[in-house]
């Protein structure tokens, strides 16, 4: 395997790890903020669940659209189209 291919593979691993951490950490942090607000307002666990769910849905939606955009660029590159 040549150097360029190895670099692309390692970059792919790094991107995947970053996305996995983002998928877990973002809802966890949002739920943590919701938990603090819940405790302050005395309405456990309403905001924790709401914020965590909202953050998870938004993160999934963003990753889905980023993936589609990257695949569109790759498809155009492979088919020789210019944007």
HUBEL-V968337 format. One record per residue. PHI is phi in degrees with one decimal (NA if undefined). D_CENTER is the distance of its C-alpha to the mean C-alpha in Angstrom with 2 decimals. Layout:
PHI	D_CENTER
PHI	D_CENTER
//
This chain:
NA	29.84
-83.7	30.10
-58.4	28.32
-61.7	26.13
-64.2	24.83
-64.2	24.19
-63.2	22.28
-63.7	20.05
-64.9	19.51
-65.3	18.69
-63.9	16.29
-63.8	14.50
-62.2	14.52
-63.5	13.19
-62.9	10.23
-64.8	9.53
-63.3	10.14
-62.0	7.94
-67.0	4.76
-64.4	6.80
-65.0	7.74
-61.7	4.80
-65.4	4.68
-92.6	8.33
-70.6	9.27
-62.0	8.12
-63.9	10.05
-62.9	12.61
-66.6	13.38
-64.1	13.68
-65.4	15.89
-63.7	17.82
-64.7	18.64
-61.8	19.66
-63.0	21.79
-62.4	23.55
-66.7	24.32
-58.6	25.47
-63.3	27.83
-66.2	29.13
-89.7	29.81
73.6	30.92
-124.3	28.88
-53.3	26.90
-103.7	24.33
-56.6	23.76
-72.9	21.35
-59.0	19.47
-67.2	18.71
-63.5	18.17
-66.1	15.74
-62.7	13.73
-65.3	13.74
-59.9	13.00
-64.2	9.89
-64.8	8.66
-64.0	9.86
-65.5	8.52
-64.2	4.79
-62.8	6.05
-61.1	8.27
-64.2	6.44
-65.3	4.90
-61.7	8.49
-71.1	10.19
-63.2	8.96
-61.9	10.11
-61.0	13.25
-66.1	14.04
-64.9	13.92
-68.4	16.04
-63.2	18.39
-63.2	19.04
-64.4	19.68
-62.7	21.90
-62.1	23.80
-63.8	24.33
-68.5	25.66
-90.3	27.88
75.9	29.18
-84.4	28.22
-111.2	27.81
-89.3	25.63
//
